[in-house]
Amino acid sequence: MTHFPAVLLFALFASVVFGITQRETPRQMIRYGIYCFVLFVGSAIALSWVMFFIAR
Amino acid sequence: MRYSQKGMATTPNNSAAAQEVSQQGFVYLPLIAGWLVPGAGHFLLRKWGRGSLLAASVLGMFVTGLVLQGKLYSGAHDILDILGLAGDLGNGLLYVVSRVFGLGADLVQVTTADWGTRFIVVAGLLNVIAAVDAHNLRTGRKS
């Protein structure tokens, strides 16, 4: 397994738990879960590019 | 101890029902069951969908950690080991069974094993969050 699939799996599992535990209604849970997933993956990609340019 | 539900997204009927439920049986049972077996706290409260998703997520993260040859912390030699062990213990019986069967790597020798170790620790932390959520459902703080 490479780094990116690991990030996707991590984001998926954590987002499901965050969504269910931090919101009240199913609709809010789904929205918050998607929000967390996007933030997890987006921040990982952004930080990766930052580290790429720092290392050059 | 009673908590005010003013401002929470609960209707009077939900609050009354939740309070009624909270007066029956051992109030910490969903918390303990949810810690020992991922999702069990929600199953006890008949929240089948939420329980299944939580169980799948915690179990999936834990198994992914083992597949990546992550390490299961067994002792506390320094502060980082203590924190790692605390996270691992959050997995409840998953941790105990894995230790009994000798699963998990003893030493982190490849890069993916380091990720695996983090997956196992985070699975434990997520399981604790899920167990606390079951407790909140049980006491009526959440609907």
N, CA and C atoms of all chains as a GROMACS GRO file, in nm:
protein
  597
    1MET      N    1   0.085  -0.120   0.000
    1MET     CA    2   0.000   0.000   0.000
    1MET      C    3   0.088   0.125   0.000
    2THR      N    4   0.055   0.217  -0.088
    2THR     CA    5   0.133   0.341  -0.092
    2THR      C    6   0.073   0.443   0.004
    3HIS      N    7   0.137   0.557   0.010
    3HIS     CA    8   0.097   0.658   0.108
    3HIS      C    9  -0.046   0.710   0.082
    4PHE      N   10  -0.079   0.735  -0.045
    4PHE     CA   11  -0.208   0.798  -0.074
    4PHE      C   12  -0.329   0.710  -0.040
    5PRO      N   13  -0.328   0.581  -0.078
    5PRO     CA   14  -0.439   0.495  -0.033
    5PRO      C   15  -0.448   0.489   0.120
    6ALA      N   16  -0.335   0.493   0.187
    6ALA     CA   17  -0.338   0.493   0.334
    6ALA      C   18  -0.407   0.619   0.385
    7VAL      N   19  -0.377   0.733   0.321
    7VAL     CA   20  -0.443   0.859   0.359
    7VAL      C   21  -0.594   0.850   0.336
    8LEU      N   22  -0.633   0.794   0.221
    8LEU     CA   23  -0.776   0.783   0.189
    8LEU      C   24  -0.849   0.694   0.290
    9LEU      N   25  -0.787   0.580   0.324
    9LEU     CA   26  -0.849   0.489   0.420
    9LEU      C   27  -0.861   0.556   0.557
   10PHE      N   28  -0.753   0.620   0.598
   10PHE     CA   29  -0.753   0.688   0.728
   10PHE      C   30  -0.865   0.793   0.732
   11ALA      N   31  -0.871   0.875   0.626
   11ALA     CA   32  -0.971   0.982   0.620
   11ALA      C   33  -1.112   0.924   0.620
   12LEU      N   34  -1.132   0.814   0.547
   12LEU     CA   35  -1.265   0.753   0.539
   12LEU      C   36  -1.311   0.704   0.677
   13PHE      N   37  -1.228   0.625   0.742
   13PHE     CA   38  -1.267   0.567   0.871
   13PHE      C   39  -1.287   0.677   0.977
   14ALA      N   40  -1.196   0.771   0.983
   14ALA     CA   41  -1.206   0.878   1.084
   14ALA      C   42  -1.329   0.965   1.057
   15SER      N   43  -1.357   0.993   0.930
   15SER     CA   44  -1.471   1.080   0.896
   15SER      C   45  -1.603   1.014   0.932
   16VAL      N   46  -1.613   0.883   0.910
   16VAL     CA   47  -1.737   0.812   0.946
   16VAL      C   48  -1.763   0.825   1.096
   17VAL      N   49  -1.659   0.802   1.176
   17VAL     CA   50  -1.676   0.810   1.322
   17VAL      C   51  -1.706   0.953   1.365
   18PHE      N   52  -1.634   1.049   1.310
   18PHE     CA   53  -1.659   1.190   1.346
   18PHE      C   54  -1.802   1.230   1.308
   19GLY      N   55  -1.843   1.193   1.188
   19GLY     CA   56  -1.977   1.230   1.141
   19GLY      C   57  -2.086   1.176   1.232
   20ILE      N   58  -2.075   1.047   1.269
   20ILE     CA   59  -2.179   0.984   1.350
   20ILE      C   60  -2.180   1.039   1.493
   21THR      N   61  -2.061   1.062   1.547
   21THR     CA   62  -2.055   1.098   1.689
   21THR      C   63  -2.072   1.249   1.715
   22GLN      N   64  -2.044   1.331   1.616
   22GLN     CA   65  -2.044   1.476   1.643
   22GLN      C   66  -2.170   1.548   1.597
   23ARG      N   67  -2.261   1.479   1.531
   23ARG     CA   68  -2.383   1.543   1.484
   23ARG      C   69  -2.507   1.463   1.524
   24GLU      N   70  -2.623   1.527   1.517
   24GLU     CA   71  -2.745   1.467   1.570
   24GLU      C   72  -2.827   1.390   1.466
   25THR      N   73  -2.853   1.454   1.352
   25THR     CA   74  -2.942   1.392   1.253
   25THR      C   75  -2.860   1.325   1.142
   26PRO      N   76  -2.918   1.224   1.076
   26PRO     CA   77  -2.846   1.156   0.967
   26PRO      C   78  -2.795   1.252   0.858
   27ARG      N   79  -2.877   1.351   0.823
   27ARG     CA   80  -2.837   1.446   0.719
   27ARG      C   81  -2.713   1.526   0.762
   28GLN      N   82  -2.716   1.573   0.887
   28GLN     CA   83  -2.601   1.647   0.940
   28GLN      C   84  -2.478   1.557   0.951
   29MET      N   85  -2.501   1.431   0.986
   29MET     CA   86  -2.389   1.336   0.998
   29MET      C   87  -2.318   1.319   0.864
   30ILE      N   88  -2.398   1.301   0.758
   30ILE     CA   89  -2.339   1.280   0.625
   30ILE      C   90  -2.263   1.405   0.581
   31ARG      N   91  -2.324   1.521   0.601
   31ARG     CA   92  -2.259   1.646   0.560
   31ARG      C   93  -2.127   1.667   0.636
   32TYR      N   94  -2.130   1.643   0.766
   32TYR     CA   95  -2.010   1.663   0.847
   32TYR      C   96  -1.903   1.558   0.813
   33GLY      N   97  -1.948   1.434   0.787
   33GLY     CA   98  -1.854   1.329   0.748
   33GLY      C   99  -1.782   1.364   0.618
   34ILE      N  100  -1.858   1.412   0.520
   34ILE     CA  101  -1.796   1.452   0.393
   34ILE      C  102  -1.701   1.570   0.414
   35TYR      N  103  -1.744   1.665   0.497
   35TYR     CA  104  -1.662   1.783   0.528
   35TYR      C  105  -1.528   1.738   0.589
   36CYS      N  106  -1.534   1.646   0.686
   36CYS     CA  107  -1.411   1.598   0.750
   36CYS      C  108  -1.323   1.524   0.650
   37PHE      N  109  -1.385   1.442   0.564
   37PHE     CA  110  -1.308   1.365   0.466
   37PHE      C  111  -1.232   1.459   0.372
   38VAL      N  112  -1.303   1.560   0.323
   38VAL     CA  113  -1.240   1.656   0.231
   38VAL      C  114  -1.126   1.730   0.302
   39LEU      N  115  -1.149   1.769   0.428
   39LEU     CA  116  -1.044   1.839   0.502
   39LEU      C  117  -0.922   1.749   0.525
   40PHE      N  118  -0.945   1.623   0.562
   40PHE     CA  119  -0.834   1.530   0.584
   40PHE      C  120  -0.749   1.516   0.458
   41VAL      N  121  -0.818   1.481   0.348
   41VAL     CA  122  -0.745   1.454   0.223
   41VAL      C  123  -0.685   1.583   0.167
   42GLY      N  124  -0.764   1.691   0.171
   42GLY     CA  125  -0.716   1.819   0.118
   42GLY      C  126  -0.594   1.869   0.193
   43SER      N  127  -0.598   1.861   0.326
   43SER     CA  128  -0.483   1.910   0.403
   43SER      C  129  -0.361   1.821   0.382
   44ALA      N  130  -0.384   1.690   0.364
   44ALA     CA  131  -0.270   1.600   0.337
   44ALA      C  132  -0.203   1.636   0.204
   45ILE      N  133  -0.285   1.664   0.102
   45ILE     CA  134  -0.230   1.701  -0.030
   45ILE      C  135  -0.157   1.836  -0.021
   46ALA      N  136  -0.220   1.933   0.047
   46ALA     CA  137  -0.158   2.066   0.059
   46ALA      C  138  -0.026   2.058   0.134
   47LEU      N  139  -0.024   1.985   0.245
   47LEU     CA  140   0.100   1.974   0.322
   47LEU      C  141   0.207   1.898   0.245
   48SER      N  142   0.164   1.801   0.164
   48SER     CA  143   0.261   1.727   0.081
   48SER      C  144   0.332   1.821  -0.017
   49TRP      N  145   0.252   1.912  -0.079
   49TRP     CA  146   0.313   2.007  -0.172
   49TRP      C  147   0.406   2.104  -0.099
   50VAL      N  148   0.367   2.145   0.021
   50VAL     CA  149   0.453   2.233   0.102
   50VAL      C  150   0.586   2.164   0.130
   51MET      N  151   0.579   2.038   0.173
   51MET     CA  152   0.702   1.964   0.204
   51MET      C  153   0.786   1.941   0.078
   52PHE      N  154   0.717   1.921  -0.036
   52PHE     CA  155   0.788   1.901  -0.162
   52PHE      C  156   0.874   2.024  -0.194
   53PHE      N  157   0.815   2.144  -0.178
   53PHE     CA  158   0.889   2.266  -0.211
   53PHE      C  159   0.995   2.298  -0.106
   54ILE      N  160   0.970   2.262   0.020
   54ILE     CA  161   1.072   2.284   0.123
   54ILE      C  162   1.195   2.197   0.096
   55ALA      N  163   1.171   2.074   0.049
   55ALA     CA  164   1.281   1.980   0.028
   55ALA      C  165   1.367   2.014  -0.092
   56ARG      N  166   1.317   2.100  -0.182
   56ARG     CA  167   1.393   2.130  -0.304
   56ARG      C  168   1.508   2.227  -0.278
   57MET      N  169  -2.632   1.347   3.838
   57MET     CA  170  -2.618   1.485   3.792
   57MET      C  171  -2.702   1.504   3.666
   58ARG      N  172  -2.778   1.610   3.663
   58ARG     CA  173  -2.861   1.636   3.545
   58ARG      C  174  -2.798   1.748   3.464
   59TYR      N  175  -2.810   1.737   3.333
   59TYR     CA  176  -2.759   1.839   3.244
   59TYR      C  177  -2.875   1.910   3.176
   60SER      N  178  -2.863   2.039   3.161
   60SER     CA  179  -2.967   2.114   3.092
   60SER      C  180  -2.961   2.083   2.944
   61GLN      N  181  -3.077   2.062   2.883
   61GLN     CA  182  -3.080   2.036   2.739
   61GLN      C  183  -3.126   2.158   2.664
   62LYS      N  184  -3.127   2.273   2.731
   62LYS     CA  185  -3.170   2.396   2.665
   62LYS      C  186  -3.077   2.425   2.549
   63GLY      N  187  -3.133   2.452   2.433
   63GLY     CA  188  -3.051   2.486   2.318
   63GLY      C  189  -3.008   2.367   2.236
   64MET      N  190  -3.028   2.245   2.288
   64MET     CA  191  -2.992   2.127   2.209
   64MET      C  192  -3.103   2.096   2.110
   65ALA      N  193  -3.065   2.022   2.006
   65ALA     CA  194  -3.160   1.993   1.899
   65ALA      C  195  -3.248   1.874   1.935
   66THR      N  196  -3.318   1.882   2.049
   66THR     CA  197  -3.407   1.774   2.086
   66THR      C  198  -3.547   1.830   2.108
   67THR      N  199  -3.645   1.754   2.069
   67THR     CA  200  -3.783   1.795   2.092
   67THR      C  201  -3.820   1.755   2.234
   68PRO      N  202  -3.926   1.813   2.293
   68PRO     CA  203  -3.969   1.773   2.427
   68PRO      C  204  -3.996   1.624   2.437
   69ASN      N  205  -4.056   1.565   2.331
   69ASN     CA  206  -4.085   1.421   2.334
   69ASN      C  207  -3.958   1.340   2.341
   70ASN      N  208  -3.858   1.380   2.261
   70ASN     CA  209  -3.731   1.309   2.262
   70ASN      C  210  -3.667   1.317   2.399
   71SER      N  211  -3.671   1.437   2.458
   71SER     CA  212  -3.609   1.457   2.589
   71SER      C  213  -3.677   1.368   2.693
   72ALA      N  214  -3.809   1.365   2.688
   72ALA     CA  215  -3.883   1.285   2.785
   72ALA      C  216  -3.851   1.137   2.768
   73ALA      N  217  -3.848   1.094   2.641
   73ALA     CA  218  -3.818   0.953   2.614
   73ALA      C  219  -3.677   0.919   2.658
   74ALA      N  220  -3.584   1.010   2.629
   74ALA     CA  221  -3.444   0.986   2.666
   74ALA      C  222  -3.428   0.980   2.817
   75GLN      N  223  -3.498   1.070   2.887
   75GLN     CA  224  -3.490   1.071   3.033
   75GLN      C  225  -3.548   0.942   3.090
   76GLU      N  226  -3.657   0.895   3.025
   76GLU     CA  227  -3.719   0.772   3.072
   76GLU      C  228  -3.623   0.654   3.057
   77VAL      N  229  -3.557   0.650   2.939
   77VAL     CA  230  -3.461   0.543   2.914
   77VAL      C  231  -3.346   0.551   3.012
   78SER      N  232  -3.302   0.676   3.042
   78SER     CA  233  -3.184   0.693   3.125
   78SER      C  234  -3.207   0.648   3.269
   79GLN      N  235  -3.333   0.628   3.306
   79GLN     CA  236  -3.360   0.588   3.444
   79GLN      C  237  -3.356   0.436   3.459
   80GLN      N  238  -3.341   0.360   3.348
   80GLN     CA  239  -3.348   0.215   3.356
   80GLN      C  240  -3.210   0.152   3.347
   81GLY      N  241  -3.183   0.052   3.432
   81GLY     CA  242  -3.063  -0.029   3.420
   81GLY      C  243  -2.934   0.043   3.452
   82PHE      N  244  -2.824  -0.025   3.420
   82PHE     CA  245  -2.690   0.025   3.450
   82PHE      C  246  -2.650   0.126   3.342
   83VAL      N  247  -2.633   0.250   3.382
   83VAL     CA  248  -2.618   0.358   3.285
   83VAL      C  249  -2.484   0.351   3.208
   84TYR      N  250  -2.384   0.287   3.266
   84TYR     CA  251  -2.252   0.282   3.201
   84TYR      C  252  -2.234   0.159   3.112
   85LEU      N  253  -2.338   0.076   3.102
   85LEU     CA  254  -2.325  -0.048   3.022
   85LEU      C  255  -2.290  -0.020   2.875
   86PRO      N  256  -2.359   0.074   2.806
   86PRO     CA  257  -2.321   0.101   2.666
   86PRO      C  258  -2.177   0.154   2.653
   87LEU      N  259  -2.134   0.233   2.751
   87LEU     CA  260  -1.998   0.286   2.749
   87LEU      C  261  -1.895   0.172   2.757
   88ILE      N  262  -1.916   0.083   2.852
   88ILE     CA  263  -1.821  -0.027   2.872
   88ILE      C  264  -1.828  -0.126   2.755
   89ALA      N  265  -1.951  -0.159   2.713
   89ALA     CA  266  -1.967  -0.253   2.601
   89ALA      C  267  -1.907  -0.194   2.473
   90GLY      N  268  -1.929  -0.064   2.452
   90GLY     CA  269  -1.875   0.001   2.332
   90GLY      C  270  -1.724   0.006   2.333
   91TRP      N  271  -1.666   0.017   2.451
   91TRP     CA  272  -1.519   0.016   2.460
   91TRP      C  273  -1.466  -0.125   2.433
   92LEU      N  274  -1.528  -0.226   2.494
   92LEU     CA  275  -1.478  -0.363   2.479
   92LEU      C  276  -1.496  -0.415   2.337
   93VAL      N  277  -1.613  -0.392   2.279
   93VAL     CA  278  -1.642  -0.439   2.142
   93VAL      C  279  -1.691  -0.320   2.060
   94PRO      N  280  -1.617  -0.280   1.957
   94PRO     CA  281  -1.658  -0.163   1.876
   94PRO      C  282  -1.801  -0.174   1.825
   95GLY      N  283  -1.881  -0.069   1.852
   95GLY     CA  284  -2.019  -0.066   1.805
   95GLY      C  285  -2.119  -0.128   1.899
   96ALA      N  286  -2.073  -0.205   1.998
   96ALA     CA  287  -2.164  -0.278   2.086
   96ALA      C  288  -2.251  -0.184   2.170
   97GLY      N  289  -2.196  -0.070   2.208
   97GLY     CA  290  -2.274   0.027   2.286
   97GLY      C  291  -2.395   0.075   2.208
   98HIS      N  292  -2.378   0.100   2.079
   98HIS     CA  293  -2.490   0.145   1.996
   98HIS      C  294  -2.587   0.030   1.970
   99PHE      N  295  -2.534  -0.092   1.954
   99PHE     CA  296  -2.622  -0.207   1.933
   99PHE      C  297  -2.714  -0.226   2.054
  100LEU      N  298  -2.659  -0.207   2.175
  100LEU     CA  299  -2.739  -0.222   2.296
  100LEU      C  300  -2.855  -0.121   2.299
  101LEU      N  301  -2.831  -0.006   2.236
  101LEU     CA  302  -2.934   0.099   2.233
  101LEU      C  303  -3.021   0.090   2.107
  102ARG      N  304  -3.004  -0.020   2.035
  102ARG     CA  305  -3.080  -0.047   1.912
  102ARG      C  306  -3.054   0.055   1.801
  103LYS      N  307  -2.935   0.110   1.801
  103LYS     CA  308  -2.894   0.199   1.692
  103LYS      C  309  -2.811   0.114   1.596
  104TRP      N  310  -2.880   0.031   1.520
  104TRP     CA  311  -2.811  -0.071   1.439
  104TRP      C  312  -2.724  -0.009   1.330
  105GLY      N  313  -2.776   0.091   1.260
  105GLY     CA  314  -2.701   0.151   1.150
  105GLY      C  315  -2.575   0.221   1.197
  106ARG      N  316  -2.591   0.305   1.298
  106ARG     CA  317  -2.476   0.378   1.352
  106ARG      C  318  -2.373   0.280   1.409
  107GLY      N  319  -2.423   0.179   1.482
  107GLY     CA  320  -2.333   0.081   1.542
  107GLY      C  321  -2.254   0.005   1.436
  108SER      N  322  -2.321  -0.034   1.329
  108SER     CA  323  -2.253  -0.110   1.222
  108SER      C  324  -2.145  -0.025   1.156
  109LEU      N  325  -2.177   0.101   1.128
  109LEU     CA  326  -2.078   0.188   1.064
  109LEU      C  327  -1.959   0.214   1.156
  110LEU      N  328  -1.987   0.235   1.285
  110LEU     CA  329  -1.877   0.259   1.379
  110LEU      C  330  -1.791   0.134   1.393
  111ALA      N  331  -1.856   0.018   1.404
  111ALA     CA  332  -1.781  -0.108   1.417
  111ALA      C  333  -1.695  -0.131   1.293
  112ALA      N  334  -1.753  -0.109   1.175
  112ALA     CA  335  -1.678  -0.130   1.050
  112ALA      C  336  -1.559  -0.034   1.043
  113SER      N  337  -1.579   0.090   1.085
  113SER     CA  338  -1.470   0.188   1.077
  113SER      C  339  -1.356   0.154   1.173
  114VAL      N  340  -1.390   0.126   1.298
  114VAL     CA  341  -1.286   0.096   1.398
  114VAL      C  342  -1.215  -0.034   1.360
  115LEU      N  343  -1.296  -0.136   1.326
  115LEU     CA  344  -1.237  -0.266   1.289
  115LEU      C  345  -1.152  -0.252   1.163
  116GLY      N  346  -1.203  -0.176   1.066
  116GLY     CA  347  -1.128  -0.156   0.942
  116GLY      C  348  -0.995  -0.087   0.966
  117MET      N  349  -0.996   0.014   1.052
  117MET     CA  350  -0.872   0.084   1.080
  117MET      C  351  -0.774  -0.005   1.156
  118PHE      N  352  -0.826  -0.083   1.250
  118PHE     CA  353  -0.741  -0.172   1.329
  118PHE      C  354  -0.678  -0.280   1.240
  119VAL      N  355  -0.761  -0.342   1.156
  119VAL     CA  356  -0.711  -0.448   1.068
  119VAL      C  357  -0.611  -0.392   0.967
  120THR      N  358  -0.641  -0.273   0.913
  120THR     CA  359  -0.546  -0.210   0.821
  120THR      C  360  -0.412  -0.190   0.890
  121GLY      N  361  -0.416  -0.147   1.015
  121GLY     CA  362  -0.292  -0.130   1.092
  121GLY      C  363  -0.214  -0.260   1.105
  122LEU      N  364  -0.285  -0.368   1.132
  122LEU     CA  365  -0.218  -0.498   1.145
  122LEU      C  366  -0.161  -0.544   1.011
  123VAL      N  367  -0.240  -0.523   0.903
  123VAL     CA  368  -0.193  -0.562   0.769
  123VAL      C  369  -0.067  -0.486   0.731
  124LEU      N  370  -0.059  -0.361   0.775
  124LEU     CA  371   0.060  -0.279   0.746
  124LEU      C  372   0.176  -0.312   0.840
  125GLN      N  373   0.162  -0.420   0.917
  125GLN     CA  374   0.263  -0.466   1.013
  125GLN      C  375   0.290  -0.363   1.122
  126GLY      N  376   0.182  -0.298   1.167
  126GLY     CA  377   0.196  -0.204   1.277
  126GLY      C  378   0.228  -0.274   1.407
  127LYS      N  379   0.283  -0.197   1.499
  127LYS     CA  380   0.325  -0.252   1.629
  127LYS      C  381   0.214  -0.233   1.732
  128LEU      N  382   0.193  -0.336   1.815
  128LEU     CA  383   0.103  -0.323   1.930
  128LEU      C  384   0.189  -0.292   2.051
  129TYR      N  385   0.162  -0.178   2.115
  129TYR     CA  386   0.243  -0.142   2.232
  129TYR      C  387   0.215  -0.240   2.346
  130SER      N  388   0.322  -0.287   2.408
  130SER     CA  389   0.304  -0.383   2.518
  130SER      C  390   0.356  -0.329   2.651
  131GLY      N  391   0.448  -0.236   2.647
  131GLY     CA  392   0.502  -0.181   2.771
  131GLY      C  393   0.516  -0.031   2.760
  132ALA      N  394   0.540   0.031   2.874
  132ALA     CA  395   0.554   0.176   2.877
  132ALA      C  396   0.694   0.212   2.925
  133HIS      N  397   0.784   0.234   2.829
  133HIS     CA  398   0.922   0.265   2.865
  133HIS      C  399   0.948   0.416   2.869
  134ASP      N  400   0.876   0.491   2.788
  134ASP     CA  401   0.888   0.637   2.793
  134ASP      C  402   0.750   0.698   2.766
  135ILE      N  403   0.744   0.831   2.764
  135ILE     CA  404   0.615   0.899   2.756
  135ILE      C  405   0.540   0.866   2.626
  136LEU      N  406   0.615   0.852   2.515
  136LEU     CA  407   0.550   0.820   2.387
  136LEU      C  408   0.491   0.679   2.390
  137ASP      N  409   0.564   0.587   2.457
  137ASP     CA  410   0.512   0.450   2.471
  137ASP      C  411   0.384   0.449   2.555
  138ILE      N  412   0.382   0.533   2.659
  138ILE     CA  413   0.263   0.539   2.746
  138ILE      C  414   0.143   0.588   2.665
  139LEU      N  415   0.165   0.692   2.584
  139LEU     CA  416   0.055   0.746   2.503
  139LEU      C  417   0.009   0.643   2.399
  140GLY      N  418   0.106   0.574   2.337
  140GLY     CA  419   0.072   0.472   2.239
  140GLY      C  420  -0.005   0.357   2.302
  141LEU      N  421   0.038   0.317   2.421
  141LEU     CA  422  -0.031   0.208   2.492
  141LEU      C  423  -0.173   0.250   2.529
  142ALA      N  424  -0.188   0.375   2.573
  142ALA     CA  425  -0.322   0.425   2.608
  142ALA      C  426  -0.413   0.421   2.485
  143GLY      N  427  -0.360   0.463   2.371
  143GLY     CA  428  -0.439   0.458   2.247
  143GLY      C  429  -0.475   0.315   2.210
  144ASP      N  430  -0.377   0.225   2.219
  144ASP     CA  431  -0.403   0.084   2.185
  144ASP      C  432  -0.509   0.022   2.276
  145LEU      N  433  -0.504   0.057   2.405
  145LEU     CA  434  -0.601   0.001   2.501
  145LEU      C  435  -0.744   0.045   2.469
  146GLY      N  436  -0.758   0.156   2.397
  146GLY     CA  437  -0.891   0.201   2.356
  146GLY      C  438  -0.961   0.101   2.266
  147ASN      N  439  -0.885   0.008   2.206
  147ASN     CA  440  -0.945  -0.093   2.119
  147ASN      C  441  -1.017  -0.204   2.196
  148GLY      N  442  -1.002  -0.205   2.328
  148GLY     CA  443  -1.073  -0.302   2.410
  148GLY      C  444  -1.030  -0.446   2.383
  149LEU      N  445  -1.126  -0.531   2.355
  149LEU     CA  446  -1.096  -0.674   2.336
  149LEU      C  447  -1.015  -0.699   2.209
  150LEU      N  448  -1.026  -0.609   2.110
  150LEU     CA  449  -0.945  -0.627   1.988
  150LEU      C  450  -0.797  -0.629   2.024
  151TYR      N  451  -0.758  -0.540   2.115
  151TYR     CA  452  -0.618  -0.534   2.158
  151TYR      C  453  -0.580  -0.661   2.233
  152VAL      N  454  -0.666  -0.702   2.326
  152VAL     CA  455  -0.636  -0.820   2.408
  152VAL      C  456  -0.621  -0.944   2.318
  153VAL      N  457  -0.719  -0.964   2.229
  153VAL     CA  458  -0.716  -1.082   2.141
  153VAL      C  459  -0.592  -1.079   2.052
  154SER      N  460  -0.560  -0.961   1.999
  154SER     CA  461  -0.442  -0.949   1.911
  154SER      C  462  -0.314  -0.981   1.987
  155ARG      N  463  -0.307  -0.936   2.112
  155ARG     CA  464  -0.189  -0.967   2.193
  155ARG      C  465  -0.181  -1.116   2.222
  156VAL      N  466  -0.295  -1.177   2.254
  156VAL     CA  467  -0.298  -1.320   2.286
  156VAL      C  468  -0.250  -1.403   2.166
  157PHE      N  469  -0.295  -1.364   2.045
  157PHE     CA  470  -0.257  -1.439   1.926
  157PHE      C  471  -0.127  -1.391   1.863
  158GLY      N  472  -0.062  -1.299   1.928
  158GLY     CA  473   0.070  -1.255   1.882
  158GLY      C  474   0.066  -1.177   1.751
  159LEU      N  475  -0.046  -1.108   1.725
  159LEU     CA  476  -0.056  -1.029   1.601
  159LEU      C  477   0.020  -0.898   1.618
  160GLY      N  478   0.050  -0.835   1.506
  160GLY     CA  479   0.124  -0.709   1.512
  160GLY      C  480   0.273  -0.736   1.518
  161ALA      N  481   0.349  -0.641   1.464
  161ALA     CA  482   0.495  -0.658   1.458
  161ALA      C  483   0.558  -0.619   1.593
  162ASP      N  484   0.672  -0.682   1.622
  162ASP     CA  485   0.745  -0.646   1.744
  162ASP      C  486   0.826  -0.519   1.723
  163LEU      N  487   0.886  -0.511   1.603
  163LEU     CA  488   0.969  -0.396   1.570
  163LEU      C  489   0.920  -0.331   1.442
  164VAL      N  490   0.928  -0.199   1.437
  164VAL     CA  491   0.890  -0.127   1.315
  164VAL      C  492   1.013  -0.125   1.224
  165GLN      N  493   1.004  -0.201   1.113
  165GLN     CA  494   1.122  -0.213   1.026
  165GLN      C  495   1.100  -0.152   0.888
  166VAL      N  496   0.976  -0.133   0.849
  166VAL     CA  497   0.949  -0.071   0.718
  166VAL      C  498   0.861   0.052   0.740
  167THR      N  499   0.858   0.139   0.638
  167THR     CA  500   0.783   0.265   0.651
  167THR      C  501   0.635   0.240   0.678
  168THR      N  502   0.578   0.143   0.605
  168THR     CA  503   0.435   0.119   0.620
  168THR      C  504   0.401   0.071   0.761
  169ALA      N  505   0.497   0.006   0.828
  169ALA     CA  506   0.470  -0.040   0.965
  169ALA      C  507   0.449   0.078   1.059
  170ASP      N  508   0.518   0.187   1.032
  170ASP     CA  509   0.499   0.307   1.114
  170ASP      C  510   0.357   0.361   1.096
  171TRP      N  511   0.310   0.361   0.971
  171TRP     CA  512   0.170   0.403   0.948
  171TRP      C  513   0.076   0.307   1.018
  172GLY      N  514   0.106   0.178   1.009
  172GLY     CA  515   0.021   0.076   1.072
  172GLY      C  516   0.009   0.097   1.222
  173THR      N  517   0.120   0.133   1.285
  173THR     CA  518   0.118   0.159   1.430
  173THR      C  519   0.024   0.275   1.461
  174ARG      N  520   0.030   0.380   1.377
  174ARG     CA  521  -0.060   0.496   1.398
  174ARG      C  522  -0.206   0.457   1.374
  175PHE      N  523  -0.230   0.374   1.272
  175PHE     CA  524  -0.367   0.329   1.245
  175PHE      C  525  -0.426   0.258   1.368
  176ILE      N  526  -0.344   0.172   1.430
  176ILE     CA  527  -0.394   0.096   1.546
  176ILE      C  528  -0.423   0.189   1.663
  177VAL      N  529  -0.334   0.285   1.687
  177VAL     CA  530  -0.356   0.381   1.797
  177VAL      C  531  -0.482   0.464   1.771
  178VAL      N  532  -0.496   0.515   1.648
  178VAL     CA  533  -0.612   0.599   1.616
  178VAL      C  534  -0.741   0.518   1.620
  179ALA      N  535  -0.735   0.389   1.582
  179ALA     CA  536  -0.854   0.304   1.593
  179ALA      C  537  -0.902   0.299   1.738
  180GLY      N  538  -0.807   0.289   1.829
  180GLY     CA  539  -0.842   0.288   1.972
  180GLY      C  540  -0.904   0.420   2.015
  181LEU      N  541  -0.848   0.530   1.970
  181LEU     CA  542  -0.903   0.662   2.007
  181LEU      C  543  -1.043   0.682   1.950
  182LEU      N  544  -1.062   0.639   1.825
  182LEU     CA  545  -1.195   0.650   1.764
  182LEU      C  546  -1.296   0.563   1.838
  183ASN      N  547  -1.251   0.446   1.884
  183ASN     CA  548  -1.340   0.357   1.958
  183ASN      C  549  -1.384   0.421   2.090
  184VAL      N  550  -1.293   0.493   2.154
  184VAL     CA  551  -1.329   0.562   2.278
  184VAL      C  552  -1.434   0.670   2.249
  185ILE      N  553  -1.415   0.745   2.139
  185ILE     CA  554  -1.512   0.847   2.101
  185ILE      C  555  -1.649   0.782   2.077
  186ALA      N  556  -1.650   0.669   2.008
  186ALA     CA  557  -1.775   0.599   1.979
  186ALA      C  558  -1.842   0.550   2.108
  187ALA      N  559  -1.760   0.500   2.202
  187ALA     CA  560  -1.816   0.451   2.328
  187ALA      C  561  -1.876   0.566   2.408
  188VAL      N  562  -1.811   0.681   2.409
  188VAL     CA  563  -1.864   0.798   2.480
  188VAL      C  564  -1.993   0.845   2.413
  189ASP      N  565  -2.000   0.835   2.280
  189ASP     CA  566  -2.122   0.871   2.209
  189ASP      C  567  -2.238   0.780   2.252
  190ALA      N  568  -2.208   0.650   2.267
  190ALA     CA  569  -2.311   0.557   2.313
  190ALA      C  570  -2.357   0.595   2.453
  191HIS      N  571  -2.264   0.637   2.538
  191HIS     CA  572  -2.299   0.680   2.673
  191HIS      C  573  -2.389   0.804   2.669
  192ASN      N  574  -2.356   0.897   2.580
  192ASN     CA  575  -2.438   1.018   2.567
  192ASN      C  576  -2.579   0.986   2.518
  193LEU      N  577  -2.588   0.889   2.429
  193LEU     CA  578  -2.720   0.845   2.384
  193LEU      C  579  -2.798   0.782   2.500
  194ARG      N  580  -2.727   0.706   2.579
  194ARG     CA  581  -2.790   0.635   2.692
  194ARG      C  582  -2.842   0.732   2.797
  195THR      N  583  -2.766   0.838   2.822
  195THR     CA  584  -2.808   0.933   2.927
  195THR      C  585  -2.906   1.037   2.874
  196GLY      N  586  -2.927   1.040   2.741
  196GLY     CA  587  -3.021   1.136   2.684
  196GLY      C  588  -2.959   1.269   2.647
  197ARG      N  589  -2.827   1.280   2.661
  197ARG     CA  590  -2.761   1.404   2.623
  197ARG      C  591  -2.761   1.422   2.472
  198LYS      N  592  -2.774   1.309   2.401
  198LYS     CA  593  -2.779   1.312   2.255
  198LYS      C  594  -2.893   1.222   2.211
  199SER      N  595  -2.955   1.257   2.098
  199SER     CA  596  -3.067   1.174   2.052
  199SER      C  597  -3.029   1.099   1.926
   0.00000   0.00000   0.00000
